[in-house]
Amino acid sequence: MKLISIFYTLFWMAFFPTCIAFNDLPGFRHVDEAMTAVLIVFTIVVSGVRTTNRKPWKEYAAFLALLVFYAAYSLYVSRVNVAEAVYVEFVQQLRPYSVLLCTWILNPKFSRMQRRLMLVTMIATLLAWLVYTFRAGDLVADVEFPVLGQLAICTGMAYYIFAQPSGRNKYVALLIVLVGLLAPKFKYFGEVVCFVGVVFFLTRRIRYNSPKTALQLILLAVVCIAFTWSKFDWYYVSGWENEALARPMTYKTAVLILKDFFPFGPGMGTFGTYAASVHYSPLYYAYHLNEIWGLSETFSAFVADAFYPTLAQYGVVGVGFFIWFWVRRLKDINKITDIRYYRVALMAFFCLAIESVADTSYLSGKGMGYFMLLGICLNSTYRPQTEKKGEEEPKETGEKPAELPETPWRPLPSRQNDESHKVWRIGE
C-alpha cells in the first residue's frame, strides 16, 4: 500500500533531525513522544490492510498488556514513587517497543526515490549537527556527544541498505561511521569494531549453538573491550569497589533491588531512569545512593546513566521478559535472507547492547534509529501474497546470499562436485 510507504518515509525524514539530532534544543523536547503516538495511531488505523505484517500483532498486544499491568502494580501495589513518575516511565517504555513493532507491522516497501530521500535526510542531518556543534571552531556547550555516534552509525547502516547495491557500499558506509569517532566516547570505538567485524567479515548467518561461533563472539567482545579498556577498567574492573562512583553503584544496587523487591520489582519510575531523576525516587535514600556525587537529589545528572540497571524496576519477572523478547528477535534476525539486511539488523542489536551499558538511549528518542532500522530489516524477508515478486530488494552484487536451509548442508543434485555452490553456516 503506497500510503504506508509515503507515511513512513515522511515519518523517517522528520524523526531523525527532530527526535535524534536536535531533540535537546528548545521546542523539540517532546516531539519524539508526539511522533511515537502518531505512529501507533496510524498503525492501528491501517492494521486491516493486506500488505501489513500481522505476525507481530500478538506480541505487541502482549507487550501493551504487560505494560499496563506494571503501571497498575506501580500505582496501587508497590507505590514506591509518585504517580507522575509512573506516567513518565510508561511513556518511555512504550516508545522503543512501539517503534520497532509498529515498523514491523506496517511492513513499508520503499521506492528508489523514497530510499534516496530518507538517506539524503540522514546525511544532511549528520552534516547539520556537525556544523551546529563545531561552528566557528567553538563547541556548543549544550550538545550531547553520544548523538554524533548514533547519527553516524545509523546513517552508515542506512546507506549500506538504501543505496544502490554495489561492492563499494560497505566502504562508503564505513567512512560515514568513522565520522562518529569525532565524539569522545569510548563505547563508540567498540561499535566501530563491531561494524567492521559484521559488515566486512560476516558472510553467513550466525549459528548460535556452535562452539566455534561462541569463540568468535567472545573474540569480538574481547577486541571491543580492548579498544575501550581505559573506561571499562575505570568503571567495571578497578573501579568496581569504589563506592563513590555512580555507575558501578547503580549496577550493584540493581542486584540488591532485584532481591529485595522479588518478583515484580519496585515498579515504574523508581530506579535508573529519567522519571526517577525528575521525580526523585525514595530508593536512592533507602540505598544511600543520594550520598554519591551525581546521584543526589540536587545534582541527579547520573541517575539515568545506564539502561541495564533500570531493569531492576521490573524485578526478575521483568528481566525474564526482556531476555525473552531479545532472544525472539535474534531468532527473527536469523531468518533474514538478504545478507545486507541481516548484517544491519545484527549491528542494530549490537549497538543497542553496547549503548545500554553506559547510556539510556534505549528509552529515549535518540536510540530509536536502531529500532527503526531493525524493523525495516525484519521486514525485508516478509512478502505478502498480494505483492509482486519483482518488487523484492535486489541482492548486493559480489556478495554471497545469506539464505540457508533449515537442515544441515546438502549439495544440490546437479552440482554435487562444485565446491563454490556449497552453503555453510558459521561454526560448521
C-alpha positions as CSV (number, residue, x, y, z in Angstrom):
1,M,0.0,0.0,0.0
2,K,1.6,3.3,-1.2
3,L,0.0,5.3,1.7
4,I,2.1,3.2,4.2
5,S,5.4,3.8,2.4
6,I,4.7,7.5,2.0
7,F,3.7,7.9,5.7
8,Y,6.8,6.0,6.9
9,T,9.1,7.9,4.5
10,L,7.8,11.2,5.9
11,F,8.0,9.8,9.5
12,W,11.6,8.8,9.0
13,M,12.6,12.2,7.4
14,A,11.0,14.1,10.3
15,F,12.2,11.8,13.1
16,F,16.0,11.8,12.6
17,P,16.5,15.6,12.7
18,T,13.9,16.5,15.4
19,C,14.0,13.5,17.7
20,I,17.6,12.3,17.4
21,A,19.9,15.1,16.3
22,F,18.4,18.2,17.9
23,N,15.9,16.7,20.5
24,D,17.6,18.6,23.3
25,L,17.1,22.0,21.8
26,P,14.1,24.1,22.9
27,G,10.9,23.3,21.1
28,F,11.9,19.7,20.3
29,R,11.9,18.0,23.7
30,H,8.6,16.3,23.4
31,V,8.4,15.8,19.6
32,D,9.5,12.2,19.9
33,E,6.6,11.3,22.2
34,A,4.2,13.0,19.8
35,M,5.6,11.2,16.8
36,T,5.5,7.9,18.5
37,A,1.8,8.5,19.3
38,V,1.2,9.3,15.6
39,L,3.0,6.1,14.6
40,I,0.9,4.0,17.0
41,V,-2.4,5.6,15.8
42,F,-1.5,5.2,12.1
43,T,-0.6,1.5,12.7
44,I,-3.9,0.8,14.3
45,V,-5.8,2.6,11.5
46,V,-4.2,0.7,8.7
47,S,-4.0,-2.6,10.6
48,G,-6.5,-4.3,8.2
49,V,-4.5,-3.6,5.1
50,R,-3.4,-6.8,3.4
51,T,0.2,-5.6,2.8
52,T,0.8,-5.2,6.6
53,N,2.6,-7.9,8.6
54,R,0.0,-9.4,11.1
55,K,2.5,-11.6,12.8
56,P,3.9,-9.1,15.4
57,W,0.4,-8.0,16.5
58,K,0.0,-10.7,19.2
59,E,3.4,-9.8,20.6
60,Y,2.6,-6.1,20.6
61,A,-0.8,-6.8,22.3
62,A,1.1,-8.9,25.0
63,F,3.6,-6.1,25.5
64,L,0.9,-3.5,25.9
65,A,-0.9,-5.7,28.4
66,L,2.3,-6.3,30.4
67,L,3.0,-2.5,30.4
68,V,-0.5,-1.8,31.7
69,F,0.0,-4.4,34.4
70,Y,3.2,-2.9,35.6
71,A,1.6,0.6,35.6
72,A,-1.2,-0.6,37.8
73,Y,1.2,-2.5,40.0
74,S,3.3,0.6,40.4
75,L,0.3,2.8,41.2
76,Y,-1.7,0.6,43.5
77,V,0.6,-2.1,44.9
78,S,4.3,-1.0,45.3
79,R,3.6,2.7,45.5
80,V,7.4,3.5,45.8
81,N,7.3,6.7,43.7
82,V,4.7,9.2,42.8
83,A,2.1,8.8,40.0
84,E,3.8,11.4,37.8
85,A,6.9,9.2,37.7
86,V,4.9,6.2,36.7
87,Y,3.3,8.2,33.8
88,V,6.7,9.4,32.6
89,E,8.2,5.9,32.8
90,F,5.1,4.4,31.0
91,V,5.7,6.7,28.0
92,Q,9.4,6.0,27.9
93,Q,8.9,2.2,28.0
94,L,6.2,2.4,25.3
95,R,8.4,4.2,22.8
96,P,11.2,1.7,21.8
97,Y,9.0,-1.4,21.5
98,S,6.2,0.5,19.7
99,V,8.7,2.0,17.2
100,L,10.1,-1.5,16.5
101,L,6.9,-3.5,16.4
102,C,4.8,-0.8,14.6
103,T,7.5,-0.6,11.9
104,W,7.5,-4.4,11.7
105,I,3.6,-4.4,11.4
106,L,3.4,-1.6,8.8
107,N,5.9,-3.5,6.5
108,P,6.7,-0.4,4.4
109,K,8.2,-1.1,1.0
110,F,10.1,1.9,-0.3
111,S,10.7,3.0,-3.9
112,R,14.2,4.0,-5.0
113,M,13.2,7.7,-4.7
114,Q,11.9,7.2,-1.1
115,R,15.0,5.4,0.0
116,R,17.1,8.2,-1.6
117,L,15.1,10.9,0.3
118,M,15.4,9.0,3.6
119,L,19.2,8.7,3.1
120,V,19.7,12.3,2.0
121,T,17.8,13.4,5.1
122,M,20.1,11.4,7.4
123,I,23.3,12.6,5.7
124,A,22.0,16.3,5.8
125,T,21.1,15.8,9.5
126,L,24.6,14.5,10.3
127,L,26.3,17.4,8.5
128,A,23.9,19.9,10.1
129,W,24.8,18.5,13.6
130,L,28.5,18.8,12.9
131,V,28.1,22.4,11.6
132,Y,25.9,23.4,14.5
133,T,28.3,21.8,17.1
134,F,31.6,23.0,15.7
135,R,30.6,26.2,14.1
136,A,33.4,28.9,14.0
137,G,35.6,26.4,15.8
138,D,33.7,26.8,19.1
139,L,31.9,23.9,20.8
140,V,28.3,24.5,21.7
141,A,28.0,23.7,25.4
142,D,24.6,22.1,25.4
143,V,25.1,19.3,22.9
144,E,25.4,15.6,23.7
145,F,28.3,13.9,22.0
146,P,26.7,10.4,22.1
147,V,24.2,11.8,19.5
148,L,27.1,12.1,16.9
149,G,27.9,8.4,17.2
150,Q,24.3,7.4,17.0
151,L,23.7,9.6,14.0
152,A,26.9,8.4,12.2
153,I,26.4,4.7,12.7
154,C,22.7,4.8,11.8
155,T,23.5,6.8,8.7
156,G,26.2,4.4,7.7
157,M,23.9,1.4,8.2
158,A,21.1,3.1,6.3
159,Y,23.5,3.9,3.4
160,Y,24.5,0.3,3.3
161,I,20.9,-1.0,2.7
162,F,19.3,2.1,1.0
163,A,22.0,2.9,-1.6
164,Q,22.0,1.0,-4.9
165,P,23.8,-2.3,-4.3
166,S,27.5,-2.3,-5.2
167,G,30.8,-3.7,-4.0
168,R,31.9,-0.3,-2.6
169,N,28.8,0.4,-0.4
170,K,30.4,-1.1,2.7
171,Y,33.4,1.2,2.3
172,V,31.3,4.3,1.9
173,A,29.2,3.2,4.9
174,L,32.4,2.7,7.0
175,L,33.6,6.2,6.1
176,I,30.3,7.6,7.4
177,V,30.5,5.5,10.5
178,L,34.1,6.8,11.2
179,V,32.7,10.3,11.4
180,G,31.3,9.3,14.8
181,L,34.8,9.0,16.1
182,L,34.9,12.8,16.5
183,A,32.8,12.2,19.6
184,P,35.0,11.4,22.6
185,K,33.0,8.3,23.6
186,F,34.9,5.1,24.3
187,K,32.0,2.8,23.7
188,Y,31.7,4.1,20.2
189,F,35.1,2.5,19.4
190,G,33.5,-0.8,20.3
191,E,30.6,-0.1,18.0
192,V,33.0,0.7,15.1
193,V,34.9,-2.6,15.8
194,C,31.6,-4.5,15.6
195,F,30.6,-2.7,12.4
196,V,33.9,-3.8,10.7
197,G,33.6,-7.3,12.0
198,V,29.9,-7.8,11.0
199,V,29.9,-5.9,7.6
200,F,33.3,-7.0,6.3
201,F,33.8,-10.4,7.8
202,L,30.4,-12.0,8.4
203,T,29.4,-13.9,5.3
204,R,26.8,-16.2,6.7
205,R,24.1,-16.2,9.4
206,I,25.3,-17.0,12.9
207,R,24.7,-20.4,14.3
208,Y,24.4,-19.7,18.0
209,N,24.7,-23.3,19.1
210,S,28.1,-23.7,17.5
211,P,31.2,-23.7,19.8
212,K,33.2,-22.1,17.1
213,T,30.7,-19.3,16.8
214,A,30.8,-18.8,20.6
215,L,34.6,-18.4,20.4
216,Q,34.2,-15.9,17.5
217,L,31.7,-13.8,19.5
218,I,33.9,-13.9,22.6
219,L,36.9,-12.8,20.5
220,L,34.8,-9.9,19.1
221,A,33.8,-8.9,22.6
222,V,37.5,-9.0,23.7
223,V,38.5,-6.8,20.9
224,C,35.7,-4.3,21.7
225,I,36.7,-4.2,25.3
226,A,40.4,-3.8,24.4
227,F,39.6,-0.7,22.4
228,T,37.6,0.8,25.3
229,W,39.7,-0.7,28.1
230,S,40.5,2.6,30.0
231,K,36.9,3.4,30.6
232,F,35.8,-0.2,31.1
233,D,38.5,-0.7,33.7
234,W,37.6,2.6,35.4
235,Y,34.0,1.6,35.9
236,Y,33.8,-2.2,35.9
237,V,37.2,-3.6,37.0
238,S,39.4,-1.4,39.2
239,G,36.6,1.0,39.9
240,W,34.0,-1.7,40.8
241,E,34.7,-1.5,44.5
242,N,34.8,2.3,44.6
243,E,31.5,3.3,46.3
244,A,31.9,6.9,45.2
245,L,31.4,6.1,41.5
246,A,27.8,6.4,40.4
247,R,27.7,3.9,37.5
248,P,29.2,0.9,39.4
249,M,27.0,1.6,42.4
250,T,23.8,1.6,40.2
251,Y,24.7,-1.8,38.9
252,K,25.4,-3.2,42.3
253,T,22.3,-1.6,43.8
254,A,20.2,-3.0,41.0
255,V,21.1,-6.5,42.1
256,L,20.0,-5.7,45.7
257,I,16.7,-4.3,44.4
258,L,16.0,-7.5,42.5
259,K,16.5,-9.4,45.7
260,D,14.6,-7.0,48.0
261,F,11.6,-6.5,45.6
262,F,11.1,-10.0,44.4
263,P,9.5,-10.9,42.0
264,F,8.0,-7.8,40.3
265,G,10.4,-5.1,41.5
266,P,9.6,-1.7,43.0
267,G,7.7,-0.6,39.9
268,M,7.9,2.1,37.2
269,G,9.9,5.3,37.7
270,T,11.8,4.1,40.7
271,F,15.4,3.4,39.6
272,G,17.9,4.5,36.9
273,T,15.5,6.3,34.6
274,Y,14.7,9.9,33.7
275,A,11.4,9.6,35.7
276,A,13.4,8.6,38.8
277,S,15.5,11.7,38.3
278,V,12.8,14.2,37.7
279,H,10.6,12.8,40.5
280,Y,13.5,11.8,42.7
281,S,12.9,8.2,43.8
282,P,12.9,7.3,47.5
283,L,15.0,4.2,46.7
284,Y,18.1,6.5,46.4
285,Y,17.7,7.4,50.1
286,A,16.9,3.8,51.1
287,Y,20.1,2.5,49.5
288,H,22.2,5.7,50.4
289,L,22.8,6.5,46.7
290,N,21.8,10.1,47.4
291,E,25.2,10.5,49.1
292,I,27.1,9.7,45.9
293,W,28.1,12.6,43.6
294,G,25.8,12.8,40.6
295,L,23.1,10.7,42.2
296,S,21.9,13.2,44.8
297,E,18.5,14.9,44.6
298,T,20.1,18.3,44.0
299,F,22.5,17.0,41.3
300,S,21.0,13.9,39.7
301,A,22.9,14.1,36.4
302,F,23.9,10.4,36.5
303,V,20.6,8.8,37.7
304,A,19.7,7.9,34.1
305,D,23.2,6.8,33.1
306,A,22.9,3.2,32.1
307,F,20.0,1.2,30.8
308,Y,20.6,-2.3,32.2
309,P,20.2,-1.3,35.9
310,T,16.8,0.1,35.1
311,L,15.5,-3.4,34.6
312,A,15.6,-3.8,38.3
313,Q,12.4,-1.8,38.4
314,Y,10.5,-4.7,37.0
315,G,12.1,-7.5,39.1
316,V,13.2,-10.9,38.0
317,V,9.9,-11.3,36.1
318,G,10.6,-8.2,34.0
319,V,14.2,-9.2,33.4
320,G,12.9,-12.6,32.2
321,F,10.6,-10.9,29.7
322,F,13.3,-8.6,28.5
323,I,15.6,-11.6,27.8
324,W,12.7,-13.5,26.2
325,F,12.0,-10.5,23.9
326,W,15.5,-10.3,22.6
327,V,16.0,-14.0,22.2
328,R,13.0,-13.9,19.9
329,R,14.4,-11.0,18.0
330,L,17.7,-12.8,17.4
331,K,15.8,-15.8,16.0
332,D,13.8,-13.4,13.8
333,I,17.1,-11.8,12.6
334,N,18.5,-15.1,11.7
335,K,15.6,-15.6,9.3
336,I,16.6,-12.6,7.2
337,T,17.7,-13.9,3.8
338,D,19.4,-10.8,2.3
339,I,23.0,-10.6,3.7
340,R,22.9,-6.7,3.7
341,Y,19.8,-6.5,5.8
342,Y,21.0,-9.3,8.1
343,R,24.2,-7.5,8.8
344,V,22.4,-4.2,9.6
345,A,19.9,-6.0,11.8
346,L,22.7,-7.6,13.8
347,M,24.5,-4.3,14.0
348,A,21.4,-2.6,15.4
349,F,21.2,-5.3,18.1
350,F,24.9,-5.0,18.9
351,C,24.7,-1.2,19.1
352,L,21.8,-1.3,21.5
353,A,23.6,-3.9,23.6
354,I,26.8,-1.7,23.8
355,E,25.0,1.6,24.3
356,S,22.9,0.2,27.1
357,V,26.0,-0.5,29.2
358,A,26.6,3.2,29.8
359,D,23.6,5.1,28.4
360,T,19.8,5.2,28.4
361,S,19.3,5.9,24.7
362,Y,17.3,2.7,24.7
363,L,14.4,4.6,26.3
364,S,14.9,8.0,24.6
365,G,14.2,9.3,21.2
366,K,18.0,9.3,20.4
367,G,18.1,5.5,20.4
368,M,15.1,5.0,18.1
369,G,17.2,4.9,14.9
370,Y,18.4,1.4,15.9
371,F,14.8,0.2,16.4
372,M,13.6,1.7,13.1
373,L,16.5,0.1,11.2
374,L,15.8,-3.2,12.9
375,G,12.1,-3.1,12.0
376,I,13.0,-2.3,8.3
377,C,15.4,-5.2,8.2
378,L,13.0,-7.7,9.8
379,N,10.5,-6.8,7.0
380,S,13.0,-7.5,4.3
381,T,12.0,-11.1,4.4
382,Y,8.3,-10.8,4.7
383,R,6.4,-10.6,1.4
384,P,2.6,-10.6,1.5
385,Q,0.9,-12.7,-1.2
386,T,-0.6,-9.5,-2.8
387,E,2.9,-8.2,-3.6
388,K,4.6,-8.9,-6.9
389,K,7.7,-10.9,-7.0
390,G,9.5,-8.2,-9.0
391,E,9.3,-5.8,-6.1
392,E,11.8,-7.6,-3.9
393,E,15.0,-5.9,-2.9
394,P,18.0,-6.7,-5.2
395,K,20.9,-8.6,-3.7
396,E,24.2,-6.9,-3.3
397,T,26.5,-7.7,-6.2
398,G,29.6,-9.6,-5.3
399,E,28.2,-11.0,-2.1
400,K,27.2,-14.5,-1.3
401,P,23.5,-14.8,-0.3
402,A,22.7,-15.3,3.3
403,E,19.8,-17.7,2.7
404,L,20.4,-21.1,4.4
405,P,18.4,-24.3,4.5
406,E,16.8,-25.3,7.8
407,T,18.5,-28.7,7.6
408,P,22.3,-29.3,7.5
409,W,24.1,-28.7,4.2
410,R,23.4,-30.9,1.3
411,P,24.8,-30.4,-2.2
412,L,22.4,-29.7,-5.0
413,P,21.9,-32.8,-7.1
414,S,23.2,-31.2,-10.3
415,R,26.2,-29.6,-8.7
416,Q,27.5,-32.1,-6.2
417,N,31.1,-31.7,-7.3
418,D,31.0,-27.9,-7.4
419,E,32.5,-26.6,-4.2
420,S,31.6,-22.9,-5.0
421,H,27.9,-23.7,-4.6
422,K,28.1,-25.2,-1.1
423,V,26.3,-23.3,1.6
424,W,27.8,-23.4,5.1
425,R,26.8,-21.9,8.4
426,I,29.2,-20.1,10.7
427,G,30.7,-22.5,13.2
428,E,30.5,-25.6,11.0
